[in-house]
C-alpha cells in the first residue's frame, strides 16, 4: 500500500470507515477480490486504506456515476450483504467532492 | 478509536494520508497533542484514523473557515514543520465536501 497518486481536483472520494466483527471466514479473500474488482471499474482513480481499532478506506473516483456503477456491481452487492451479516458490526460510507489537494514528499518510497 | 458520529451533510472532510519515516522521537506525543488541540477548535466534528503501511486520518469540520483556522493554528504549524523535517517521508492532504453519508450498525460497540 502506497499513497495514491490522483489527478488535480475536482474528483470524488468515498470514505468507508468500519468496525470488524470477530468473524474472519471469507473476509480477507473478499476484501482482496473487491480491491481487484474496484481497480477494473471505469472512473477508478486509486485507493488508500489502513486498519487498527477501526478501518479507514478511501477510494477515489472520476464521477458520481463511476461510484454508482461500483456500488451496484453485482459481485460487490453480494459482498456488501455478507459485510452486514458477517464481517462488520458498524460502518459509515461518505461520498465527498474533493475540492483541493496538496502533496509533499517522495511518493516513490 | 470509535467511528465518528457526524451531523447530516453537507460538512467538510480533511483526508490526510501519510508515510512515516523511521524517526519516532516526539511523534506520539505530538500526534496526541494535535488530536486534543483539534477537538478544541470551533467547527470540529470528529475524526477517524488508522495506520498500517500508510496512515489514513480523516477529520470532519463544519466549514472551510474552521479548516483554515486549524491549518493556521500556531502550535499546529510547528507540528507541520516537524512533520516535514522528521516524521513523514510523504503525505497528501485533501479538502472535501461531504455530500452524502450512510451509516449502518451498532455505533456503541
Backbone of each chain as ProteinMPNN parsed JSONL, in Angstrom:
{"seq_chain_A": "XXXXXXXXXXXXXXXXXXXXXXXXXXXXXXXXXXXXXXXXXXXXXXXXXXXXXXXXXXXXXXXXXXXXXXXXXXXXXXXXXXXXXXXXXXXXXXXXXXXXXXXXXXXXX", "coords_chain_A": {"N_chain_A": [[0.847, -1.215, 0.0], [0.786, 2.016, -1.086], [0.836, 5.641, -1.025], [-1.842, 7.143, -2.803], [-1.743, 8.32, -6.156], [-3.343, 10.875, -7.523], [-5.307, 12.673, -9.989], [-5.4, 16.305, -10.601], [-7.815, 18.047, -8.533], [-11.25, 18.878, -9.496], [-12.468, 15.777, -8.106], [-13.954, 12.691, -6.963], [-14.272, 11.28, -3.635], [-14.726, 8.301, -1.768], [-15.285, 7.678, 1.469], [-14.881, 5.063, 3.556], [-15.527, 3.851, 6.619], [-15.072, 1.513, 9.242], [-16.016, -1.029, 11.64], [-14.833, -4.136, 12.53], [-16.319, -7.403, 12.943], [-15.911, -10.456, 14.913], [-15.761, -12.431, 13.075], [-13.852, -14.103, 10.764], [-13.944, -15.669, 8.536], [-13.765, -15.849, 5.106], [-13.346, -13.134, 4.837], [-10.777, -11.848, 4.215], [-10.2, -12.84, 1.656], [-12.383, -11.872, 0.187], [-12.107, -9.116, 0.56], [-9.706, -8.686, -0.796], [-10.484, -9.5, -3.38], [-12.482, -7.586, -3.93], [-10.935, -5.295, -4.0], [-9.376, -5.775, -6.287], [-11.432, -5.873, -8.173], [-12.571, -3.32, -7.973], [-10.509, -1.766, -8.991], [-10.732, -2.339, -11.651], [-12.928, -0.961, -12.478], [-14.576, 1.491, -14.548], [-13.475, 4.833, -14.301], [-12.246, 4.613, -11.828], [-9.804, 5.859, -9.616], [-7.921, 5.382, -7.624], [-6.836, 4.1, -4.356], [-6.655, 4.229, -0.74], [-5.793, 2.82, 2.374], [-6.098, 1.673, 5.795], [-6.027, -0.291, 8.813], [-6.692, -0.338, 12.25], [-7.912, -0.191, 15.374], [-10.233, 0.635, 14.156], [-11.229, 0.495, 10.687], [-10.126, 2.447, 7.975], [-10.871, 3.318, 4.854], [-10.265, 4.823, 1.813], [-11.501, 5.488, -1.338], [-10.945, 6.716, -4.652], [-12.536, 8.495, -7.271], [-13.624, 9.311, -10.62], [-16.155, 10.422, -11.017], [-19.596, 10.846, -9.843], [-21.186, 9.045, -11.148], [-19.443, 6.932, -11.717], [-19.006, 5.994, -9.125], [-21.589, 5.179, -8.455], [-21.967, 3.104, -10.295], [-20.079, 1.248, -9.364], [-21.077, 0.809, -6.791], [-23.388, -0.6, -7.392], [-22.515, -2.868, -8.641], [-22.8, -6.299, -9.253], [-21.347, -8.411, -7.965], [-20.149, -6.932, -5.987], [-22.38, -6.047, -4.541], [-23.226, -8.458, -3.374], [-21.02, -8.884, -1.694], [-21.31, -6.673, -0.007], [-23.672, -7.414, 1.298], [-22.846, -9.706, 2.743], [-20.993, -8.435, 4.269], [-22.613, -6.972, 6.034], [-24.012, -9.083, 7.29], [-21.995, -10.687, 8.353], [-19.18, -9.648, 8.591], [-18.857, -7.017, 9.569], [-19.581, -4.872, 12.369], [-20.387, -2.291, 12.422], [-20.564, 0.46, 10.162], [-19.679, 3.364, 8.169], [-20.385, 5.118, 5.208], [-19.175, 7.688, 3.258], [-19.795, 10.064, 0.754], [-17.888, 12.182, -1.136], [-16.906, 15.335, -2.498], [-13.837, 16.076, -3.732], [-12.183, 18.97, -3.312], [-9.77, 20.365, -3.116], [-6.274, 19.545, -3.157], [-3.144, 18.722, -1.704], [0.153, 17.726, -2.02], [3.15, 16.356, -0.561], [6.579, 15.466, -0.49], [8.284, 12.276, -1.032], [6.977, 10.165, -3.231], [7.759, 7.798, -4.265], [8.748, 6.091, -2.456]], "CA_chain_A": [[0.0, 0.0, 0.0], [1.448, 3.309, -1.186], [-0.099, 6.747, -1.182], [-2.426, 7.198, -4.144], [-1.457, 9.499, -6.979], [-4.616, 11.221, -8.153], [-5.213, 13.865, -10.842], [-5.836, 17.52, -9.909], [-9.255, 18.14, -8.28], [-12.172, 18.105, -8.666], [-12.838, 14.372, -8.322], [-14.721, 12.244, -5.803], [-13.723, 10.313, -2.68], [-15.646, 7.543, -0.923], [-14.643, 7.351, 2.744], [-15.575, 3.926, 4.181], [-14.929, 3.552, 7.915], [-15.781, 0.309, 9.68], [-15.578, -1.844, 12.777], [-14.956, -5.55, 12.174], [-16.778, -8.41, 13.898], [-14.888, -11.484, 15.143], [-15.849, -13.437, 12.004], [-12.796, -13.887, 9.767], [-14.144, -16.548, 7.38], [-14.099, -15.215, 3.834], [-13.135, -11.681, 4.805], [-9.554, -11.421, 3.521], [-10.34, -13.173, 0.24], [-13.351, -10.962, -0.434], [-11.507, -7.774, 0.544], [-8.727, -8.716, -1.887], [-11.234, -9.568, -4.63], [-13.16, -6.3, -4.139], [-9.894, -4.348, -4.392], [-9.071, -6.054, -7.703], [-12.608, -5.545, -8.981], [-12.712, -1.854, -7.98], [-9.477, -1.228, -9.89], [-11.152, -2.553, -13.037], [-14.116, -0.157, -12.795], [-14.36, 2.773, -15.218], [-13.503, 6.0, -13.426], [-11.482, 4.376, -10.592], [-8.563, 6.658, -9.625], [-6.94, 4.926, -6.64], [-7.387, 3.971, -3.009], [-5.722, 4.251, 0.388], [-6.501, 2.133, 3.457], [-5.384, 1.132, 6.946], [-6.937, -0.751, 9.864], [-6.253, -0.665, 13.614], [-9.203, -0.47, 16.042], [-11.216, 0.793, 13.083], [-10.675, 0.535, 9.339], [-10.404, 3.665, 7.209], [-10.559, 3.07, 3.449], [-10.731, 5.893, 0.938], [-11.295, 5.246, -2.767], [-11.069, 7.95, -5.43], [-13.326, 8.235, -8.475], [-13.784, 10.453, -11.525], [-17.517, 10.991, -11.062], [-20.636, 10.156, -9.07], [-21.66, 7.918, -11.947], [-18.497, 5.826, -11.5], [-19.274, 5.475, -7.775], [-22.883, 4.498, -8.534], [-21.763, 1.838, -11.01], [-19.362, 0.337, -8.468], [-21.993, 0.467, -5.698], [-24.413, -1.532, -7.852], [-21.883, -4.049, -9.234], [-23.465, -7.473, -8.672], [-20.46, -9.107, -7.028], [-19.949, -6.009, -4.867], [-23.618, -6.077, -3.743], [-23.155, -9.681, -2.558], [-20.018, -8.642, -0.645], [-21.917, -5.739, 0.951], [-24.639, -8.168, 2.113], [-22.098, -10.521, 3.71], [-20.408, -7.454, 5.184], [-23.582, -6.669, 7.105], [-24.403, -10.293, 8.047], [-20.86, -11.404, 8.961], [-17.835, -9.091, 8.825], [-18.83, -5.711, 10.229], [-20.604, -4.538, 13.364], [-20.848, -0.939, 12.095], [-19.764, 1.19, 9.173], [-20.213, 4.583, 7.552], [-19.906, 5.459, 3.868], [-19.367, 9.106, 2.954], [-19.492, 10.437, -0.629], [-17.295, 13.52, -0.984], [-16.265, 16.022, -3.612], [-12.502, 16.574, -3.379], [-12.086, 20.313, -3.892], [-8.36, 20.762, -3.167], [-5.348, 18.506, -2.69], [-1.745, 19.157, -1.609], [1.048, 16.605, -1.721], [4.513, 16.706, -0.177], [7.484, 14.373, -0.209], [8.745, 11.305, -2.019], [5.929, 9.167, -3.428], [8.313, 6.543, -4.794], [9.191, 5.242, -1.343]], "C_chain_A": [[0.867, 1.244, 0.0], [0.395, 4.403, -1.121], [-0.593, 6.77, -2.626], [-1.96, 8.454, -4.875], [-2.696, 9.771, -7.815], [-4.429, 12.471, -8.999], [-5.606, 15.112, -10.045], [-7.351, 17.492, -9.664], [-9.917, 19.012, -9.356], [-12.274, 16.638, -9.096], [-13.552, 13.936, -7.053], [-13.935, 11.274, -4.917], [-14.871, 9.605, -1.982], [-14.868, 7.136, 0.319], [-15.476, 6.255, 3.398], [-14.853, 3.617, 5.486], [-15.755, 2.451, 8.57], [-15.176, -0.294, 10.931], [-15.853, -3.296, 12.415], [-15.596, -6.353, 13.316], [-15.63, -9.386, 14.158], [-14.854, -12.527, 14.022], [-14.79, -13.162, 10.938], [-13.033, -14.682, 8.483], [-14.573, -15.763, 6.137], [-13.712, -13.76, 3.711], [-11.936, -11.275, 3.945], [-9.658, -11.67, 2.019], [-11.266, -12.185, -0.467], [-12.801, -9.545, -0.503], [-10.524, -7.654, -0.618], [-9.425, -8.688, -3.252], [-11.913, -8.226, -4.941], [-12.148, -5.236, -4.562], [-9.545, -4.531, -5.872], [-10.196, -5.58, -8.61], [-12.792, -4.025, -9.08], [-11.74, -1.232, -8.984], [-9.855, -1.364, -11.36], [-12.324, -1.671, -13.451], [-13.736, 1.096, -13.575], [-14.418, 3.913, -14.205], [-12.804, 5.811, -12.096], [-10.153, 5.132, -10.667], [-7.513, 6.174, -8.632], [-7.609, 4.684, -5.303], [-6.274, 3.903, -1.977], [-6.461, 3.658, 1.581], [-5.556, 1.726, 4.569], [-6.423, 0.672, 7.96], [-6.176, -0.936, 11.163], [-7.536, -1.01, 14.388], [-10.366, -0.324, 15.067], [-10.48, 0.728, 11.75], [-11.077, 1.829, 8.666], [-9.928, 3.414, 5.78], [-11.12, 4.212, 2.626], [-10.456, 5.478, -0.503], [-11.638, 6.518, -3.523], [-11.649, 7.631, -6.802], [-13.486, 9.503, -9.299], [-15.122, 11.157, -11.373], [-18.453, 10.232, -10.131], [-21.158, 8.946, -9.83], [-20.746, 6.7, -11.757], [-18.733, 5.174, -10.138], [-20.563, 4.661, -7.78], [-22.736, 3.139, -9.223], [-21.052, 0.808, -10.136], [-20.28, -0.123, -7.332], [-22.976, -0.616, -6.124], [-23.839, -2.708, -8.642], [-22.384, -5.303, -8.508], [-22.603, -8.176, -7.628], [-20.214, -8.246, -5.775], [-21.186, -5.98, -3.953], [-23.628, -7.312, -2.837], [-22.164, -9.502, -1.404], [-20.571, -7.695, 0.421], [-22.894, -6.463, 1.872], [-23.927, -9.017, 3.158], [-21.369, -9.626, 4.704], [-21.337, -7.177, 6.354], [-23.913, -7.92, 7.929], [-23.245, -10.861, 8.844], [-19.713, -10.51, 9.457], [-17.779, -7.796, 9.607], [-19.887, -5.623, 11.321], [-21.162, -3.134, 13.106], [-19.98, -0.375, 10.98], [-20.465, 2.459, 8.736], [-19.577, 4.744, 6.179], [-20.202, 6.923, 3.618], [-18.919, 9.391, 1.52], [-19.08, 11.907, -0.624], [-16.747, 14.047, -2.298], [-14.915, 16.561, -3.139], [-12.294, 17.902, -4.09], [-10.643, 20.773, -4.058], [-7.503, 19.618, -2.653], [-3.925, 19.049, -2.742], [-0.9, 17.942, -1.262], [2.43, 17.125, -1.378], [5.317, 15.415, -0.056], [7.707, 13.421, -1.366], [7.741, 10.164, -2.142], [6.452, 7.852, -3.99], [8.795, 5.621, -3.698], [8.199, 4.111, -1.119]], "O_chain_A": [[1.596, 1.505, 0.958], [-0.803, 4.121, -1.158], [0.152, 6.452, -3.553], [-1.806, 9.516, -4.272], [-3.049, 8.992, -8.701], [-3.503, 13.247, -8.764], [-6.097, 14.988, -8.923], [-8.096, 16.972, -10.494], [-9.244, 19.783, -10.04], [-12.179, 16.308, -10.278], [-13.734, 14.749, -6.148], [-13.057, 10.55, -5.386], [-15.876, 10.229, -1.642], [-13.919, 6.356, 0.245], [-16.633, 6.477, 3.755], [-13.704, 3.175, 5.473], [-16.982, 2.445, 8.473], [-14.0, -0.1, 11.241], [-16.971, -3.648, 12.038], [-15.434, -6.025, 14.492], [-14.513, -9.176, 13.687], [-13.999, -13.413, 14.029], [-14.818, -12.12, 10.284], [-12.405, -14.41, 7.46], [-15.612, -15.102, 6.13], [-13.74, -13.199, 2.616], [-12.071, -10.447, 3.045], [-9.261, -10.832, 1.21], [-10.976, -11.721, -1.57], [-12.997, -8.847, -1.498], [-10.51, -6.652, -1.332], [-9.02, -7.958, -4.156], [-11.914, -7.785, -6.09], [-12.459, -4.374, -5.384], [-9.433, -3.556, -6.615], [-9.966, -4.978, -9.659], [-13.129, -3.507, -10.145], [-12.086, -0.309, -9.721], [-9.374, -0.613, -12.209], [-12.685, -1.628, -14.627], [-12.699, 1.702, -13.307], [-15.306, 3.951, -13.353], [-12.758, 6.745, -11.296], [-9.454, 5.05, -11.677], [-6.337, 6.511, -8.77], [-8.781, 5.007, -5.114], [-5.127, 3.574, -2.281], [-7.637, 3.96, 1.785], [-4.375, 1.465, 4.338], [-7.551, 1.166, 7.978], [-5.143, -1.604, 11.193], [-8.18, -2.015, 14.088], [-11.351, -1.058, 15.139], [-9.26, 0.885, 11.693], [-12.225, 2.263, 8.769], [-8.727, 3.311, 5.527], [-12.304, 4.536, 2.724], [-9.322, 5.155, -0.855], [-12.496, 7.297, -3.108], [-11.298, 6.624, -7.417], [-13.485, 10.614, -8.769], [-15.212, 12.368, -11.58], [-18.149, 9.125, -9.687], [-21.529, 7.94, -9.226], [-21.225, 5.572, -11.648], [-18.667, 3.952, -10.01], [-20.628, 3.585, -7.184], [-23.314, 2.146, -8.78], [-21.39, -0.375, -10.17], [-20.269, -1.294, -6.953], [-23.36, -1.459, -5.313], [-24.594, -3.467, -9.25], [-22.384, -5.349, -7.278], [-23.075, -8.497, -6.538], [-20.088, -8.761, -4.664], [-21.052, -5.897, -2.733], [-23.997, -7.219, -1.666], [-22.434, -9.916, -0.276], [-20.329, -7.889, 1.612], [-22.955, -6.18, 3.069], [-24.338, -9.054, 4.318], [-21.152, -10.016, 5.851], [-20.914, -7.148, 7.51], [-24.077, -7.825, 9.145], [-23.461, -11.456, 9.9], [-19.319, -10.604, 10.619], [-16.767, -7.498, 10.242], [-20.956, -6.223, 11.213], [-22.278, -2.823, 13.521], [-18.797, -0.702, 10.875], [-21.674, 2.615, 8.905], [-18.376, 4.532, 6.01], [-21.345, 7.36, 3.748], [-17.819, 9.015, 1.116], [-19.829, 12.769, -0.166], [-16.196, 13.298, -3.105], [-14.861, 17.408, -2.247], [-12.236, 17.956, -5.319], [-10.317, 21.48, -5.012], [-7.941, 18.822, -1.823], [-3.543, 19.74, -3.686], [-1.206, 17.215, -0.317], [2.839, 18.191, -1.838], [4.809, 14.398, 0.417], [7.372, 13.711, -2.514], [7.661, 9.301, -1.268], [5.691, 6.902, -4.173], [9.207, 4.493, -3.968], [8.394, 3.287, -0.226]]}, "seq_chain_B": "XXXXXXXXXXXXXXXXXXXXXXXXXXXXXXXXXXXXXXXXXXXXXXXXXXXXXXXXXXXXXXXXXXXXXXXXXXXXXXXXXXXXXXXXXXXXXXXXXXXXXXXXXXXXX", "coords_chain_B": {"N_chain_B": [[-10.444, 4.44, 19.737], [-13.322, 5.079, 18.002], [-15.946, 4.821, 15.51], [-16.756, 7.913, 13.964], [-19.426, 10.083, 14.904], [-21.266, 12.048, 12.975], [-22.984, 15.083, 11.95], [-25.899, 15.398, 9.714], [-24.98, 15.64, 6.203], [-24.556, 18.739, 4.307], [-21.029, 18.825, 5.122], [-17.526, 19.278, 5.912], [-14.618, 17.272, 5.031], [-11.288, 16.464, 5.897], [-8.898, 14.68, 4.41], [-6.091, 13.088, 5.371], [-3.325, 11.504, 4.333], [-0.457, 9.486, 4.856], [3.077, 8.648, 4.903], [5.248, 7.326, 7.226], [8.491, 8.278, 8.501], [11.561, 6.779, 9.813], [11.964, 8.024, 12.171], [11.094, 8.315, 15.469], [11.106, 9.959, 17.631], [9.349, 12.222, 19.546], [7.066, 11.976, 18.036], [4.646, 10.47, 18.806], [3.76, 11.861, 21.084], [3.29, 14.409, 20.011], [1.345, 13.83, 18.072], [-0.749, 12.991, 19.713], [-1.154, 15.361, 21.16], [-1.92, 17.093, 19.071], [-4.315, 15.933, 18.353], [-5.868, 16.394, 20.639], [-5.867, 19.183, 20.582], [-7.094, 19.748, 18.125], [-9.692, 18.86, 18.645], [-10.58, 20.88, 20.267], [-11.005, 22.986, 18.587], [-13.125, 25.477, 17.074], [-15.907, 24.349, 15.206], [-14.997, 21.767, 14.782], [-15.846, 18.412, 14.09], [-15.306, 15.709, 14.409], [-13.136, 12.743, 14.212], [-11.413, 10.11, 12.414], [-9.152, 7.424, 12.275], [-6.391, 5.353, 11.188], [-3.405, 3.329, 11.047], [-1.272, 1.451, 8.996], [0.805, 0.178, 6.682], [0.591, 2.651, 5.519], [-0.681, 5.763, 6.855], [-4.009, 6.732, 7.44], [-5.944, 9.368, 8.02], [-8.891, 10.956, 8.821], [-10.479, 13.971, 9.316], [-13.348, 15.793, 10.419], [-15.299, 18.657, 9.661], [-17.161, 21.713, 10.217], [-17.029, 23.77, 8.335], [-15.183, 25.431, 5.659], [-13.858, 27.572, 6.722], [-13.411, 26.806, 9.369], [-11.56, 24.75, 8.939], [-9.466, 26.208, 7.821], [-8.754, 27.838, 9.973], [-7.782, 25.907, 11.765], [-5.661, 24.877, 10.26], [-3.919, 27.044, 10.315], [-3.333, 27.39, 12.956], [-1.036, 28.184, 15.487], [0.521, 26.338, 17.051], [-0.053, 24.044, 15.657], [1.07, 24.63, 13.177], [3.8, 24.55, 13.795], [4.001, 21.821, 14.392], [3.416, 20.78, 11.866], [5.705, 21.606, 10.49], [7.75, 20.134, 11.775], [6.795, 17.68, 11.108], [7.399, 17.567, 8.349], [10.21, 17.814, 8.44], [11.024, 15.697, 10.069], [9.128, 13.445, 10.726], [7.599, 12.424, 8.581], [7.819, 10.922, 5.318], [6.36, 11.347, 3.092], [3.254, 12.879, 2.233], [-0.284, 13.482, 1.709], [-2.804, 15.931, 1.625], [-6.213, 16.264, 1.464], [-8.965, 18.311, 0.769], [-12.351, 18.137, 1.264], [-15.796, 18.207, 0.295], [-18.348, 16.796, 2.012], [-20.976, 15.155, 0.678], [-22.946, 13.204, 0.878], [-23.947, 10.732, 3.304], [-23.984, 7.516, 4.771], [-24.905, 5.406, 7.347], [-24.483, 2.296, 9.124], [-25.346, -0.198, 11.506], [-24.086, -0.9, 14.86], [-23.137, 1.655, 16.746], [-22.342, 1.911, 19.324], [-20.619, 0.008, 20.105]], "CA_chain_B": [[-10.934, 4.986, 18.454], [-14.61, 4.598, 17.509], [-16.415, 5.55, 14.335], [-17.241, 9.257, 14.298], [-20.837, 10.379, 14.645], [-21.268, 13.389, 12.383], [-24.335, 15.548, 11.603], [-26.218, 15.168, 8.3], [-24.271, 16.506, 5.256], [-23.147, 18.871, 3.955], [-19.967, 19.317, 6.002], [-16.255, 19.06, 5.22], [-13.671, 16.267, 5.497], [-9.89, 16.587, 5.511], [-8.274, 13.358, 4.327], [-4.63, 13.221, 5.475], [-2.692, 10.19, 4.196], [0.961, 9.753, 5.094], [4.065, 7.588, 5.122], [6.133, 7.722, 8.312], [9.931, 7.993, 8.46], [11.974, 5.925, 10.935], [12.16, 8.871, 13.353], [9.935, 8.222, 16.366], [11.214, 10.952, 18.715], [8.382, 13.314, 19.581], [5.903, 11.778, 17.161], [3.426, 10.044, 19.51], [3.326, 12.956, 21.959], [2.738, 15.489, 19.199], [0.1, 13.339, 17.473], [-1.737, 13.036, 20.796], [-1.424, 16.778, 21.443], [-2.668, 17.675, 17.945], [-5.675, 15.395, 18.432], [-6.551, 17.155, 21.702], [-5.999, 20.572, 20.147], [-8.097, 19.775, 17.055], [-11.014, 18.713, 19.268], [-10.956, 22.154, 20.893], [-11.216, 24.021, 17.572], [-14.506, 25.719, 16.646], [-16.278, 23.701, 13.957], [-14.526, 20.374, 14.724], [-16.983, 17.483, 14.197], [-14.891, 14.343, 14.736], [-12.09, 12.22, 13.336], [-11.259, 8.659, 12.314], [-7.771, 7.227, 11.827], [-5.716, 4.068, 11.359], [-2.119, 3.283, 10.359], [-0.529, 0.202, 8.759], [1.93, 0.668, 5.872], [0.353, 4.095, 5.443], [-1.667, 6.287, 7.793], [-5.166, 7.394, 6.844], [-6.643, 10.119, 9.062], [-9.923, 11.836, 8.288], [-11.134, 14.825, 10.303], [-14.592, 16.36, 9.888], [-15.393, 20.068, 10.044], [-18.39, 22.388, 9.814], [-16.858, 24.757, 7.26], [-13.821, 25.686, 5.187], [-13.247, 28.516, 7.65], [-12.921, 26.032, 10.514], [-10.355, 24.041, 8.481], [-8.431, 27.222, 7.645], [-8.307, 28.229, 11.315], [-6.973, 24.817, 12.314], [-4.43, 24.808, 9.463], [-3.031, 28.152, 10.653], [-3.071, 27.399, 14.409], [0.419, 28.314, 15.663], [1.119, 25.081, 17.524], [-0.226, 23.094, 14.558], [2.061, 24.97, 12.147], [5.084, 23.99, 14.257], [3.927, 20.359, 14.219], [3.512, 20.501, 10.424], [7.11, 21.781, 10.096], [8.5, 18.966, 12.239], [6.31, 16.573, 10.282], [8.173, 17.517, 7.103], [11.651, 17.64, 8.69], [11.347, 14.5, 10.854], [8.248, 12.284, 10.928], [6.982, 11.888, 7.367], [8.565, 10.97, 4.057], [5.413, 11.837, 2.084], [1.849, 12.95, 2.66], [-1.249, 14.226, 0.904], [-3.965, 16.485, 2.316], [-7.321, 16.546, 0.538], [-10.096, 19.028, 1.365], [-13.501, 17.533, 0.579], [-17.163, 18.474, 0.712], [-19.123, 15.556, 2.189], [-22.29, 15.418, 0.092], [-23.903, 12.191, 1.364], [-23.362, 9.804, 4.26], [-24.87, 6.414, 5.158], [-24.336, 4.596, 8.431], [-25.159, 1.033, 9.405], [-24.81, -0.994, 12.596], [-24.109, -0.508, 16.266], [-22.045, 2.598, 16.994], [-21.968, 1.937, 20.736], [-19.63, -1.05, 20.364]], "C_chain_B": [[-12.233, 4.295, 18.042], [-14.89, 5.265, 16.172], [-16.961, 6.898, 14.793], [-18.735, 9.353, 14.041], [-20.915, 11.842, 14.232], [-22.702, 13.789, 12.049], [-24.646, 15.222, 10.144], [-25.401, 16.105, 7.407], [-25.177, 17.674, 4.834], [-22.278, 19.323, 5.128], [-18.657, 18.987, 5.293], [-15.435, 17.929, 5.849], [-12.277, 16.652, 5.036], [-9.288, 15.189, 5.567], [-6.762, 13.563, 4.323], [-4.041, 11.812, 5.41], [-1.184, 10.395, 4.192], [1.783, 8.482, 5.198], [5.043, 8.098, 6.172], [7.598, 7.45, 7.962], [10.26, 7.038, 9.595], [12.133, 6.715, 12.241], [10.928, 8.824, 14.244], [9.938, 9.317, 17.426], [10.193, 12.077, 18.564], [7.092, 13.045, 18.839], [4.615, 11.481, 17.941], [2.863, 11.163, 20.377], [2.661, 14.065, 21.135], [1.422, 15.071, 18.547], [-1.037, 13.415, 18.489], [-2.15, 14.479, 21.097], [-2.258, 17.413, 20.33], [-4.111, 17.181, 17.946], [-6.482, 16.168, 19.487], [-6.857, 18.574, 21.245], [-7.07, 20.695, 19.053], [-9.506, 19.727, 17.64], [-11.509, 19.997, 19.906], [-11.273, 23.244, 19.87], [-12.705, 24.227, 17.301], [-14.772, 25.014, 15.31], [-15.754, 22.285, 13.788], [-15.7, 19.426, 14.939], [-16.585, 16.061, 14.576], [-13.709, 13.915, 13.891], [-11.991, 10.707, 13.452], [-9.872, 8.4, 11.736], [-7.312, 5.798, 12.045], [-4.389, 4.14, 10.61], [-1.643, 1.847, 10.219], [0.71, 0.615, 7.94], [1.829, 2.173, 5.655], [-0.623, 4.491, 6.544], [-2.782, 6.98, 7.03], [-5.954, 8.045, 7.981], [-7.65, 11.037, 8.394], [-10.495, 12.643, 9.439], [-12.309, 15.519, 9.628], [-14.817, 17.728, 10.503], [-16.67, 20.697, 9.506], [-18.226, 23.211, 8.551], [-15.401, 24.837, 6.818], [-13.098, 26.646, 6.13], [-12.671, 27.775, 8.869], [-11.635, 25.291, 10.157], [-9.182, 25.015, 8.362], [-7.867, 27.662, 9.005], [-7.424, 27.164, 11.952], [-5.629, 24.723, 11.594], [-3.423, 25.862, 9.916], [-2.855, 28.338, 12.156], [-1.557, 27.325, 14.649], [1.089, 27.0, 16.074], [1.031, 24.006, 16.435], [0.786, 23.357, 13.44], [3.442, 24.421, 12.531], [5.113, 22.48, 14.073], [4.045, 19.988, 12.746], [4.964, 20.61, 9.952], [7.953, 20.588, 10.531], [8.046, 17.709, 11.502], [7.125, 16.427, 9.012], [9.66, 17.25, 7.363], [11.966, 16.269, 9.29], [10.449, 13.283, 10.604], [7.692, 11.642, 9.67], [7.964, 11.896, 6.203], [7.672, 11.479, 2.927], [4.031, 11.945, 2.707], [1.018, 13.696, 1.631], [-2.374, 14.706, 1.819], [-5.024, 16.8, 1.273], [-8.469, 17.204, 1.303], [-11.348, 18.659, 0.572], [-14.818, 18.017, 1.165], [-17.91, 17.147, 0.816], [-20.549, 15.833, 1.736], [-23.35, 14.463, 0.622], [-23.181, 11.288, 2.346], [-24.415, 8.782, 4.664], [-24.184, 5.63, 6.258], [-25.159, 3.338, 8.626], [-24.527, 0.428, 10.655], [-24.822, -0.312, 13.931], [-22.89, 0.359, 16.604], [-21.638, 2.658, 18.454], [-20.958, 0.847, 21.084], [-18.248, -0.448, 20.528]], "O_chain_B": [[-12.254, 3.095, 17.768], [-14.161, 6.163, 15.752], [-17.552, 7.011, 15.867], [-19.249, 8.778, 13.081], [-20.665, 12.747, 15.028], [-23.556, 12.918, 11.88], [-23.751, 14.811, 9.405], [-25.145, 17.245, 7.794], [-26.397, 17.611, 4.982], [-22.709, 20.082, 5.996], [-18.68, 18.466, 4.178], [-15.544, 17.663, 7.046], [-12.1, 17.116, 3.91], [-9.181, 14.59, 6.637], [-6.213, 14.141, 3.385], [-4.235, 11.015, 6.328], [-0.683, 11.353, 3.604], [1.281, 7.408, 5.527], [5.604, 9.183, 6.024], [7.907, 6.516, 7.222], [9.36, 6.538, 10.269], [12.405, 6.134, 13.291], [9.844, 9.24, 13.834], [8.911, 9.583, 18.051], [10.187, 12.792, 17.561], [6.124, 13.791, 18.986], [3.608, 12.164, 17.756], [1.654, 11.391, 20.408], [1.612, 14.59, 21.51], [0.485, 15.866, 18.476], [-2.144, 13.848, 18.167], [-3.332, 14.78, 21.265], [-3.187, 18.175, 20.601], [-5.024, 17.922, 17.583], [-7.63, 16.545, 19.251], [-7.945, 19.102, 21.48], [-7.858, 21.641, 19.059], [-10.399, 20.449, 17.198], [-12.714, 20.189, 20.07], [-11.759, 24.313, 20.24], [-13.47, 23.262, 17.298], [-13.951, 25.08, 14.395], [-16.024, 21.65, 12.769], [-16.476, 19.614, 15.876], [-17.431, 15.282, 15.017], [-13.314, 14.622, 12.964], [-12.418, 10.106, 14.438], [-9.458, 9.086, 10.801], [-7.774, 5.114, 12.958], [-4.249, 4.909, 9.658], [-1.61, 1.103, 11.199], [1.573, 1.327, 8.453], [2.837, 2.878, 5.612], [-1.315, 3.638, 7.1], [-2.528, 7.727, 6.086], [-6.557, 7.354, 8.803], [-7.298, 11.808, 7.501], [-10.949, 12.073, 10.431], [-12.279, 15.798, 8.429], [-14.569, 17.946, 11.689], [-17.198, 20.276, 8.476], [-19.17, 23.344, 7.772], [-14.501, 24.369, 7.516], [-11.885, 26.552, 6.318], [-11.575, 28.089, 9.333], [-10.719, 25.209, 10.976], [-8.056, 24.7, 8.747], [-6.659, 27.835, 9.16], [-6.431, 27.484, 12.605], [-4.59, 24.515, 12.222], [-2.217, 25.615, 9.906], [-2.286, 29.341, 12.589], [-0.88, 26.48, 14.062], [2.106, 26.608, 15.502], [1.921, 23.166, 16.305], [1.297, 22.419, 12.828], [4.162, 23.893, 11.684], [6.124, 21.919, 13.649], [4.696, 19.0, 12.405], [5.412, 19.818, 9.124], [8.771, 20.085, 9.76], [8.833, 16.784, 11.3], [7.504, 15.319, 8.631], [10.302, 16.537, 6.592], [13.047, 15.728, 9.057], [10.953, 12.201, 10.302], [7.349, 10.459, 9.673], [8.83, 12.766, 6.112], [8.168, 11.985, 1.92], [3.687, 11.18, 3.609], [1.54, 14.438, 0.798], [-2.836, 13.964, 2.686], [-4.76, 17.52, 0.31], [-8.891, 16.716, 2.352], [-11.398, 18.845, -0.644], [-14.941, 18.212, 2.374], [-18.084, 16.452, -0.185], [-21.25, 16.647, 2.336], [-24.507, 14.845, 0.799], [-21.969, 11.091, 2.253], [-25.58, 9.119, 4.874], [-23.026, 5.236, 6.124], [-26.356, 3.303, 8.341], [-23.315, 0.524, 10.848], [-25.474, 0.715, 14.122], [-21.77, -0.137, 16.73], [-20.696, 3.37, 18.804], [-20.492, 0.768, 22.221], [-17.281, -1.175, 20.752]]}, "name": "protein", "num_of_chains": 2, "seq": "XXXXXXXXXXXXXXXXXXXXXXXXXXXXXXXXXXXXXXXXXXXXXXXXXXXXXXXXXXXXXXXXXXXXXXXXXXXXXXXXXXXXXXXXXXXXXXXXXXXXXXXXXXXXXXXXXXXXXXXXXXXXXXXXXXXXXXXXXXXXXXXXXXXXXXXXXXXXXXXXXXXXXXXXXXXXXXXXXXXXXXXXXXXXXXXXXXXXXXXXXXXXXXXXXXXXXXXXXX"}
